Amino acid sequence: MKKYQLYINGNYVDPAKGEWFDSIDPYRGEPWAKIPRGSAADVDAAVKAANEAMWRGPWSKMTASARGKAMHKLGDLVAANAERLAEIEVRDNGKLMAEMLGQLRYHPEWWWYFGGLADKLEGSLVPIDKPDVFAYTTHEPVGVVAALTAWNSPLLFVAWKCAAALAAGCAVIVKPSEFTSASTLEFAALTKEAGIPDGIFNVVTGFGPEVGTDLISHPGVAKITFTGSDTTGAKVYETGARSLKRVSLELGGKSPNIVFEDADLGAAAAGAVSGIFAATGQTCIAGSRLLVQKSIREKFVERLMELARSAKIGDPMAPDTNIGPITTPAQYKKVLDYIDIAKAEGARCLLGGKPASGAGITGGQFVEPTIFTDVVNTMRIAREEVFGPVLSIIGFDTEEEAVRIANDTIYGLAAGIWTSDLARAVRIPKLLRAGTVWVNTYRAISYMMPFGGMKHSGLGRESGIDAVREYLETKSVWISTAQGAPANPFVMR
């Protein structure tokens, strides 16, 4: 097994306490790497290095254009190492090689896009209403950023958070999930090769209640960006608030995928499968609530079942595998518990509903693609995030009812609409309380497009120009050009 080290101030170093823990391959169900167990001392070292590098080191002296060029080179290096990094991620989280390689090949776009944006973060000259004053604004980095990433797409989240932060001029300390730390530690070496100064990108691994809490409460951290569950996100928000840190959160979802009677049923069925069974349902944007107009429900469900039955379960490295294992033992148990809950609530199981077994399935963390019907929106299976390959079908009669059911949730991350009615395609997105709405497609992302949630699904946005604003402070500068006697000092100007 490979034994990894922390990455602090441009160097790989052993954890202060000399402790490591195993990273488990979800497919084989066995350890494959040793991950350093960081502590408060490691967090403190990383925060000090990041502040020194950002405020007094070469990063602060580099022009924005030079920072952008280093980021562009980093994108080139990721592109050259995409397959190697994807293989590491599959070993760590069990998702499909096809999925992770696709993510890693797309990953460089964030570094290229935000690298190009770095020298375009312009302030403005304000035509101020007071005489003899020259007034302007500038945008400056907020400070050292703590980036806490989730286990389902580790390096994609690194790109989403860190590319915008570095474009703004910040330094970052990444705390990856303890279940999927290896790829982020491997990635760190590429930042040095790209010419990003030591201390600007750091990785401290370990457990959330230990190193994660130490990181988000550290007085040297100015900004927190977190991806994970809404329960943990609330704790992160509370901890950050105690020291008035800036916080952005990308949290859970219970996204509605709405199929109207005028939809292309073949495309909608493929979109429904993509929405819940791709990535084994382990994605915050999973379309886990499938709202189907009752006039077409029977016909549509037949097409959906046919497509879902064709999904091949097995080795995530195999190119013909469609569904891999659940990433962690705790999540595997959670998914099975929710299946039992749904059955007890009276939902009718049309497909799956149990652990998967058979040739090529090892490790004991596979769940069959599962479809429930006769679900009502008050059931726990319709209200709580399962984060697995479990779909709830909910019927509706009218457009108004579909919108009401879709919005009847504490979450608001994403939604899908399937219709051939152009007016409806424009009308419904305005009515849905979701940060992203897809029409006649699902699960599409871009480095250009802001991503984030409403309600319990989070705060702030990642990707697109909106993302870089999360890492900037606006400064107002006033310069008096007045001559002669000074104004009355006891009166506000």
Backbone torsions as a table, in degrees:
resi	resn	phi	psi	omega
1	MET	NA	141.5	176.3
2	LYS	-75.5	137.7	178.9
3	LYS	-107.7	111.3	-175.6
4	TYR	-86.9	164.3	174.7
5	GLN	-125.0	162.5	172.7
6	LEU	-68.5	159.4	176.4
7	TYR	-119.9	106.2	-176.6
8	ILE	-133.4	128.1	176.1
9	ASN	56.4	39.7	174.9
10	GLY	82.1	8.6	-178.5
11	ASN	-135.1	148.4	170.9
12	TYR	-83.9	126.7	-175.8
13	VAL	-135.8	151.0	175.3
14	ASP	-69.6	150.3	175.9
15	PRO	-64.8	148.3	-173.7
16	ALA	-57.1	-37.3	-178.2
17	LYS	-88.0	-2.3	178.0
18	GLY	66.4	35.2	-178.0
19	GLU	-118.3	144.2	176.8
20	TRP	-131.3	163.4	173.0
21	PHE	-139.0	162.6	-175.6
22	ASP	-81.5	142.4	166.1
23	SER	-101.3	128.1	-173.1
24	ILE	-99.5	131.7	172.9
25	ASP	-75.5	113.6	-175.6
26	PRO	-65.3	-26.2	-179.7
27	TYR	-75.6	-46.3	-178.3
28	ARG	-88.5	-18.1	180.0
29	GLY	69.1	32.6	-178.2
30	GLU	-143.2	154.8	179.9
31	PRO	-63.2	144.7	177.4
32	TRP	-133.2	-13.9	-179.7
33	ALA	-152.8	156.7	175.3
34	LYS	-105.1	125.6	-177.2
35	ILE	-110.6	133.6	-179.4
36	PRO	-66.3	136.7	178.1
37	ARG	-95.8	97.8	-177.3
38	GLY	-71.2	167.1	-178.4
39	SER	-141.8	-177.1	-179.8
40	ALA	-58.8	-36.0	179.4
41	ALA	-64.1	-39.2	178.8
42	ASP	-68.7	-40.9	176.5
43	VAL	-59.8	-45.6	-178.6
44	ASP	-62.2	-40.8	178.8
45	ALA	-63.4	-42.4	-179.5
46	ALA	-67.3	-41.7	-179.5
47	VAL	-65.5	-42.4	178.5
48	LYS	-63.5	-43.1	179.0
49	ALA	-63.3	-41.5	-178.7
50	ALA	-65.7	-42.9	179.3
51	ASN	-66.4	-41.7	178.6
52	GLU	-63.0	-45.8	-178.4
53	ALA	-66.3	-36.9	-175.5
54	MET	-76.6	-46.9	-172.1
55	TRP	-90.6	-29.7	-174.7
56	ARG	-124.2	-11.3	-176.7
57	GLY	-89.0	-167.7	-175.4
58	PRO	-65.6	-25.2	-179.8
59	TRP	-60.6	-40.8	-179.2
60	SER	-70.3	-22.3	-178.4
61	LYS	-94.3	-14.1	178.6
62	MET	-72.7	142.6	173.0
63	THR	-69.4	159.4	177.7
64	ALA	-59.9	-35.5	178.6
65	SER	-65.2	-39.9	178.8
66	ALA	-66.6	-40.0	175.9
67	ARG	-60.8	-42.3	-179.7
68	GLY	-62.9	-38.0	179.5
69	LYS	-66.8	-38.1	176.9
70	ALA	-64.7	-39.5	177.7
71	MET	-66.3	-37.9	177.8
72	HIS	-63.9	-40.0	178.2
73	LYS	-65.6	-36.2	177.0
74	LEU	-60.7	-41.4	175.4
75	GLY	-59.2	-41.5	177.9
76	ASP	-61.5	-40.5	-179.2
77	LEU	-68.0	-38.1	176.3
78	VAL	-63.5	-42.5	179.0
79	ALA	-59.0	-40.1	-179.2
80	ALA	-71.6	-23.6	-176.8
81	ASN	-111.3	15.0	-172.3
82	ALA	-58.1	-44.7	-176.2
83	GLU	-66.8	-42.2	179.3
84	ARG	-62.5	-44.9	-179.4
85	LEU	-67.3	-37.3	178.8
86	ALA	-64.3	-41.0	178.5
87	GLU	-60.8	-39.2	178.2
88	ILE	-64.2	-42.2	-179.4
89	GLU	-65.6	-37.8	177.8
90	VAL	-64.6	-41.2	177.4
91	ARG	-61.5	-34.8	-175.1
92	ASP	-81.8	-42.8	-173.7
93	ASN	-117.5	-4.6	174.4
94	GLY	75.5	5.6	177.8
95	LYS	-75.8	165.1	-173.7
96	LEU	-64.7	142.3	174.9
97	MET	-59.8	-39.0	179.2
98	ALA	-60.4	-39.6	179.2
99	GLU	-69.4	-49.3	-175.4
100	MET	-71.3	-36.0	177.5
101	LEU	-67.2	-38.3	175.3
102	GLY	-60.6	-42.3	178.2
103	GLN	-63.9	-44.3	-177.0
104	LEU	-69.4	-31.0	176.4
105	ARG	-73.8	-24.6	178.2
106	TYR	-90.2	-24.7	-178.5
107	HIS	-47.7	-44.5	-176.6
108	PRO	-58.0	-24.9	-177.9
109	GLU	-58.2	-33.0	178.8
110	TRP	-65.8	-40.9	180.0
111	TRP	-70.1	-37.3	178.5
112	TRP	-69.3	-43.2	-177.8
113	TYR	-65.8	-51.8	-177.3
114	PHE	-75.0	-26.7	172.3
115	GLY	-63.1	-39.0	176.5
116	GLY	-70.7	-24.8	-178.9
117	LEU	-82.5	-19.7	-171.4
118	ALA	-54.4	-40.3	-178.0
119	ASP	-98.3	22.5	177.7
120	LYS	-122.8	15.1	179.1
121	LEU	-88.1	74.0	-170.9
122	GLU	-84.6	145.1	168.7
123	GLY	-82.0	-164.0	-179.1
124	SER	-145.6	151.6	172.9
125	LEU	-88.3	125.3	-176.2
126	VAL	-99.3	121.4	176.9
127	PRO	-74.6	74.0	-168.6
128	ILE	-62.8	151.5	-175.5
129	ASP	-85.0	4.6	-178.6
130	LYS	-107.9	138.3	-177.8
131	PRO	-72.2	155.1	174.3
132	ASP	58.7	37.0	177.4
133	VAL	-135.1	133.1	172.7
134	PHE	-105.0	119.8	-173.2
135	ALA	-127.8	135.8	178.2
136	TYR	-151.5	166.3	177.2
137	THR	-120.6	151.2	172.5
138	THR	-130.4	161.3	176.7
139	HIS	-115.5	125.7	-175.9
140	GLU	-125.0	153.4	-178.4
141	PRO	-63.4	143.7	-177.0
142	VAL	-71.3	-28.1	-178.7
143	GLY	137.2	-161.9	-179.1
144	VAL	-71.4	135.0	-175.0
145	VAL	-110.0	131.5	169.8
146	ALA	-98.0	117.9	-177.6
147	ALA	-110.9	112.7	-179.4
148	LEU	-106.4	116.0	-173.0
149	THR	-106.9	158.4	-177.7
150	ALA	-94.9	168.0	-172.8
151	TRP	-83.8	-10.5	-173.4
152	ASN	-82.1	-29.3	177.6
153	SER	-145.4	69.9	-168.6
154	PRO	-56.0	-53.6	-174.8
155	LEU	-78.0	-26.0	173.7
156	LEU	-63.4	-40.8	178.6
157	PHE	-68.8	-33.2	174.4
158	VAL	-59.6	-43.9	179.1
159	ALA	-64.9	-45.9	-178.2
160	TRP	-57.8	-41.0	-174.3
161	LYS	-88.3	-47.5	-168.1
162	CYS	-81.4	-30.5	179.6
163	ALA	-63.4	-44.6	178.4
164	ALA	-66.7	-39.8	-179.2
165	ALA	-64.1	-44.2	-179.9
166	LEU	-69.4	-35.3	176.3
167	ALA	-60.8	-34.6	179.4
168	ALA	-75.8	-13.1	-179.6
169	GLY	100.2	9.4	-179.5
170	CYS	-82.6	164.9	165.8
171	ALA	-105.4	153.9	-176.0
172	VAL	-130.1	149.6	169.6
173	ILE	-124.5	115.0	-178.2
174	VAL	-93.6	129.7	171.4
175	LYS	-114.7	96.8	179.4
176	PRO	-75.1	164.0	174.5
177	SER	-57.0	143.0	177.6
178	GLU	-63.6	-17.7	179.7
179	PHE	-84.2	-20.9	-174.1
180	THR	-143.6	68.8	-176.3
181	SER	-100.8	-20.2	-168.9
182	ALA	-62.1	-44.6	-175.3
183	SER	-65.6	-35.2	179.3
184	THR	-68.8	-38.1	176.6
185	LEU	-65.8	-37.9	176.2
186	GLU	-66.9	-41.0	-179.3
187	PHE	-61.5	-34.2	-174.6
188	ALA	-54.8	-37.4	-179.1
189	ALA	-61.9	-31.4	-179.3
190	LEU	-67.9	-29.2	179.5
191	THR	-65.4	-38.4	178.0
192	LYS	-67.5	-42.9	178.9
193	GLU	-62.3	-30.2	-179.7
194	ALA	-76.0	-13.6	-179.6
195	GLY	97.6	11.9	174.6
196	ILE	-77.0	124.8	-172.0
197	PRO	-59.5	152.7	176.9
198	ASP	-55.9	139.6	177.6
199	GLY	92.0	-12.3	-178.1
200	ILE	-83.7	-31.7	176.1
201	PHE	-125.6	119.0	-177.5
202	ASN	-129.8	151.9	177.6
203	VAL	-131.6	121.0	175.1
204	VAL	-120.3	117.1	-176.9
205	THR	-101.8	162.4	-179.8
206	GLY	148.7	-162.7	-175.0
207	PHE	-95.9	144.4	-175.8
208	GLY	-54.3	-52.0	-178.7
209	PRO	-63.9	-15.6	179.3
210	GLU	-100.2	-86.5	-173.7
211	VAL	-68.8	-32.4	178.7
212	GLY	-64.0	-46.8	178.9
213	THR	-63.9	-41.5	178.1
214	ASP	-61.2	-38.2	-177.5
215	LEU	-69.5	-48.3	-175.0
216	ILE	-74.8	-16.6	177.6
217	SER	-97.5	-4.3	-175.6
218	HIS	-66.7	132.4	-178.7
219	PRO	-65.7	-18.1	178.8
220	GLY	-84.7	-1.6	176.8
221	VAL	-98.3	128.9	-177.3
222	ALA	-100.0	-24.2	-172.1
223	LYS	-143.4	138.6	176.9
224	ILE	-119.3	133.6	170.9
225	THR	-127.7	126.5	-170.0
226	PHE	-133.7	139.8	170.4
227	THR	-123.1	128.1	-179.9
228	GLY	169.6	-155.6	-177.5
229	SER	-77.2	158.9	179.3
230	ASP	-68.5	-30.2	178.6
231	THR	-64.2	-49.0	178.0
232	THR	-68.7	-37.0	178.7
233	GLY	-59.0	-38.9	178.4
234	ALA	-63.9	-38.0	177.9
235	LYS	-68.2	-39.5	176.8
236	VAL	-61.6	-44.4	-179.5
237	TYR	-61.4	-44.8	-179.6
238	GLU	-63.3	-44.4	-179.8
239	THR	-64.7	-43.2	179.3
240	GLY	-64.3	-34.6	-177.9
241	ALA	-65.1	-28.2	-178.4
242	ARG	-61.8	-28.8	177.2
243	SER	-117.0	21.5	174.7
244	LEU	54.3	40.3	175.9
245	LYS	-75.4	151.7	170.1
246	ARG	-73.4	138.1	-175.9
247	VAL	-136.4	133.3	168.3
248	SER	-127.2	141.4	-172.1
249	LEU	-133.0	129.8	171.3
250	GLU	-116.4	109.0	-166.5
251	LEU	-115.2	-154.4	-170.9
252	GLY	-77.5	179.7	179.5
253	GLY	-154.1	158.2	172.0
254	LYS	-139.6	64.4	-163.5
255	SER	-72.7	133.8	174.9
256	PRO	-82.9	135.4	174.8
257	ASN	-117.9	106.9	-165.4
258	ILE	-103.4	121.8	-179.7
259	VAL	-110.9	113.9	177.8
260	PHE	-89.8	161.0	-174.3
261	GLU	-65.2	-18.6	179.8
262	ASP	-94.8	9.9	-177.5
263	ALA	-74.8	157.3	167.1
264	ASP	-72.7	106.1	-170.9
265	LEU	-65.8	-33.6	177.6
266	GLY	-65.0	-46.2	178.5
267	ALA	-65.6	-39.9	-179.3
268	ALA	-66.3	-39.1	177.9
269	ALA	-63.8	-42.8	177.3
270	ALA	-63.8	-38.5	178.4
271	GLY	-66.9	-36.3	177.7
272	ALA	-66.6	-42.5	177.8
273	VAL	-63.8	-44.9	177.4
274	SER	-59.9	-40.2	-175.7
275	GLY	-66.6	-27.5	-174.4
276	ILE	-121.3	-30.5	-175.7
277	PHE	-100.2	-21.2	172.0
278	ALA	-62.6	144.7	-177.8
279	ALA	60.3	21.9	-178.9
280	THR	55.4	29.8	178.8
281	GLY	72.2	4.3	-176.6
282	GLN	-90.9	66.1	179.8
283	THR	-149.5	141.8	-176.5
284	CYS	-66.4	-21.8	-178.6
285	ILE	-95.1	11.3	-178.9
286	ALA	-52.7	131.4	176.5
287	GLY	-82.2	68.0	-169.9
288	SER	-77.5	-16.5	174.0
289	ARG	-109.8	108.2	179.6
290	LEU	-96.6	107.7	179.9
291	LEU	-93.6	117.8	-174.8
292	VAL	-122.0	130.0	177.9
293	GLN	-63.2	132.9	-170.2
294	LYS	-62.1	-27.4	-178.7
295	SER	-64.3	-22.2	-179.1
296	ILE	-120.4	5.2	-169.8
297	ARG	-58.3	-47.9	-175.9
298	GLU	-63.3	-45.8	-179.8
299	LYS	-65.6	-40.6	-178.2
300	PHE	-69.2	-42.3	-178.5
301	VAL	-62.8	-34.6	176.0
302	GLU	-59.3	-45.7	-180.0
303	ARG	-66.8	-40.6	179.4
304	LEU	-61.9	-45.2	-179.0
305	MET	-63.5	-41.5	179.7
306	GLU	-59.8	-43.6	-179.6
307	LEU	-70.9	-41.4	-178.9
308	ALA	-65.6	-37.2	179.7
309	ARG	-64.2	-24.7	-176.5
310	SER	-79.1	-9.3	-177.4
311	ALA	-66.2	129.9	179.7
312	LYS	-94.7	129.4	179.6
313	ILE	-102.0	137.0	177.2
314	GLY	164.8	-146.0	-175.1
315	ASP	-62.2	119.0	-178.0
316	PRO	-66.0	-18.0	177.6
317	MET	-78.6	-19.9	-177.2
318	ALA	-74.2	135.7	-175.8
319	PRO	-67.3	-21.0	-177.7
320	ASP	-98.1	5.1	177.0
321	THR	-78.8	137.0	178.7
322	ASN	-104.9	-31.2	-176.6
323	ILE	-133.9	125.9	-180.0
324	GLY	-102.4	-166.4	-177.5
325	PRO	-78.6	163.6	167.9
326	ILE	-72.1	140.3	-168.8
327	THR	-67.9	-42.5	-174.6
328	THR	-123.8	153.0	176.7
329	PRO	-58.7	-39.8	-179.6
330	ALA	-64.2	-39.8	179.5
331	GLN	-69.9	-37.1	176.3
332	TYR	-58.2	-47.1	178.6
333	LYS	-64.0	-39.8	179.8
334	LYS	-61.1	-44.5	-179.7
335	VAL	-61.2	-46.9	179.5
336	LEU	-64.5	-35.9	177.0
337	ASP	-62.5	-41.2	179.5
338	TYR	-67.7	-33.2	175.4
339	ILE	-62.5	-43.5	177.1
340	ASP	-64.3	-39.6	178.4
341	ILE	-61.3	-44.8	-179.2
342	ALA	-61.0	-43.6	179.0
343	LYS	-63.0	-41.8	-179.7
344	ALA	-66.4	-29.4	-179.9
345	GLU	-77.7	-12.0	179.1
346	GLY	104.5	4.1	174.5
347	ALA	-68.7	144.2	-177.5
348	ARG	-98.9	124.4	-177.0
349	CYS	-86.0	116.4	179.6
350	LEU	-92.0	-26.6	-174.9
351	LEU	-151.0	140.5	174.2
352	GLY	70.8	-131.9	178.4
353	GLY	90.5	17.0	-179.6
354	LYS	-159.7	170.5	175.7
355	PRO	-60.8	145.1	178.7
356	ALA	-87.2	147.9	177.8
357	SER	-146.9	168.6	178.5
358	GLY	131.1	-176.0	-177.9
359	ALA	-62.6	135.9	177.2
360	GLY	82.0	-0.1	-179.6
361	ILE	-107.2	114.3	-178.9
362	THR	-128.4	174.4	173.1
363	GLY	85.0	-19.1	173.7
364	GLY	74.6	17.4	-178.4
365	GLN	-123.7	38.2	179.1
366	PHE	-107.6	136.7	176.3
367	VAL	-121.9	133.8	177.6
368	GLU	-62.7	144.2	171.1
369	PRO	-55.0	126.4	-170.7
370	THR	-122.1	132.1	179.0
371	ILE	-126.4	125.9	175.0
372	PHE	-111.0	140.8	171.2
373	THR	-122.8	-178.0	-173.8
374	ASP	58.2	32.7	178.2
375	VAL	-90.7	138.1	171.5
376	VAL	-113.9	154.0	-168.6
377	ASN	-70.6	-6.6	177.0
378	THR	-87.9	-11.0	179.6
379	MET	-69.8	150.3	178.1
380	ARG	-60.8	-35.0	-179.5
381	ILE	-63.5	-21.8	178.7
382	ALA	-97.1	-10.9	-173.2
383	ARG	-112.5	-25.4	-174.5
384	GLU	-110.4	145.1	-176.7
385	GLU	-74.8	120.1	-179.5
386	VAL	-86.3	-41.3	-179.1
387	PHE	62.5	51.2	178.5
388	GLY	-163.4	-179.5	-173.9
389	PRO	-80.5	61.0	-176.0
390	VAL	-128.3	119.0	-175.5
391	LEU	-112.1	136.3	175.6
392	SER	-111.0	123.5	178.0
393	ILE	-98.2	126.4	-179.0
394	ILE	-124.2	128.5	-179.8
395	GLY	-87.6	155.1	173.8
396	PHE	-148.4	158.7	-179.7
397	ASP	-101.7	-47.9	-172.3
398	THR	-119.0	164.2	176.8
399	GLU	-59.3	-42.5	-180.0
400	GLU	-61.3	-40.4	179.0
401	GLU	-66.8	-39.0	179.0
402	ALA	-61.2	-44.3	179.5
403	VAL	-64.5	-42.3	-179.6
404	ARG	-61.8	-46.4	179.3
405	ILE	-64.9	-43.5	-178.8
406	ALA	-58.3	-41.7	-177.0
407	ASN	-84.0	-9.6	-177.9
408	ASP	-82.2	71.5	-178.2
409	THR	-160.9	154.0	176.2
410	ILE	-76.5	-13.5	-176.0
411	TYR	-95.8	164.5	178.0
412	GLY	-162.7	50.3	-177.4
413	LEU	-87.2	-50.9	-175.1
414	ALA	-149.8	167.4	176.7
415	ALA	-158.5	154.6	176.1
416	GLY	-126.3	148.1	178.1
417	ILE	-133.0	135.0	177.9
418	TRP	-124.7	113.1	-176.3
419	THR	-161.7	153.7	173.1
420	SER	-103.5	3.5	-179.4
421	ASP	-89.7	111.2	-176.2
422	LEU	-61.9	-41.4	-179.8
423	ALA	-62.0	-41.1	178.6
424	ARG	-66.4	-38.4	-179.9
425	ALA	-62.3	-28.4	177.1
426	VAL	-88.3	-36.0	-173.0
427	ARG	-73.7	-46.2	-171.3
428	ILE	-66.8	-41.6	180.0
429	PRO	-55.5	-31.7	179.0
430	LYS	-67.3	-24.6	-174.6
431	LEU	-92.8	-15.2	-175.9
432	LEU	-90.5	133.3	179.3
433	ARG	-90.3	77.3	-178.6
434	ALA	-145.8	144.6	-178.6
435	GLY	-71.1	-28.3	176.7
436	THR	-131.3	133.2	174.8
437	VAL	-126.4	122.7	176.0
438	TRP	-101.8	137.0	176.6
439	VAL	-117.5	119.6	-179.3
440	ASN	58.6	30.5	171.1
441	THR	-162.1	173.3	176.9
442	TYR	-157.5	148.7	173.1
443	ARG	64.8	36.4	174.4
444	ALA	-98.4	136.5	177.2
445	ILE	-134.0	163.2	175.7
446	SER	-155.3	148.5	174.2
447	TYR	-63.6	-19.1	-179.3
448	MET	-85.6	-18.3	-167.8
449	MET	-105.2	124.0	178.3
450	PRO	-58.6	142.8	-179.9
451	PHE	-135.6	132.2	178.2
452	GLY	170.7	177.7	-171.7
453	GLY	-119.6	170.5	171.5
454	MET	-110.9	168.8	177.8
455	LYS	52.6	-133.2	-176.6
456	HIS	-74.4	-0.5	-179.4
457	SER	-86.4	2.3	168.6
458	GLY	131.8	-175.6	-178.7
459	LEU	-134.0	138.7	175.8
460	GLY	84.3	179.3	-177.2
461	ARG	-135.4	147.7	173.5
462	GLU	-118.7	150.1	-177.9
463	SER	73.0	158.3	-177.5
464	GLY	71.2	173.1	-178.2
465	ILE	-60.9	-31.3	179.7
466	ASP	-57.4	-32.5	-173.9
467	ALA	-63.7	-40.4	-174.8
468	VAL	-67.3	-26.4	179.0
469	ARG	-66.0	-21.9	178.2
470	GLU	-67.1	-16.6	-174.4
471	TYR	-115.4	13.9	-177.3
472	LEU	-121.2	148.9	168.5
473	GLU	-113.1	142.5	176.5
474	THR	-96.0	128.6	178.2
475	LYS	-111.6	133.4	176.8
476	SER	-101.7	130.6	-178.6
477	VAL	-119.4	127.5	178.1
478	TRP	-115.6	127.6	177.3
479	ILE	-125.0	119.1	178.3
480	SER	-78.5	134.5	174.4
481	THR	-112.6	12.8	-175.7
482	ALA	-69.6	148.1	174.8
483	GLN	-123.3	159.2	178.9
484	GLY	92.3	-158.3	-175.5
485	ALA	-64.8	139.7	179.1
486	PRO	-68.4	156.3	177.7
487	ALA	-68.5	164.3	177.6
488	ASN	-56.4	115.1	-175.5
489	PRO	-71.3	-10.4	-177.7
490	PHE	-97.4	6.9	-179.1
491	VAL	-125.8	133.1	178.0
492	MET	-61.7	134.1	179.6
493	ARG	-73.0	NA	NA
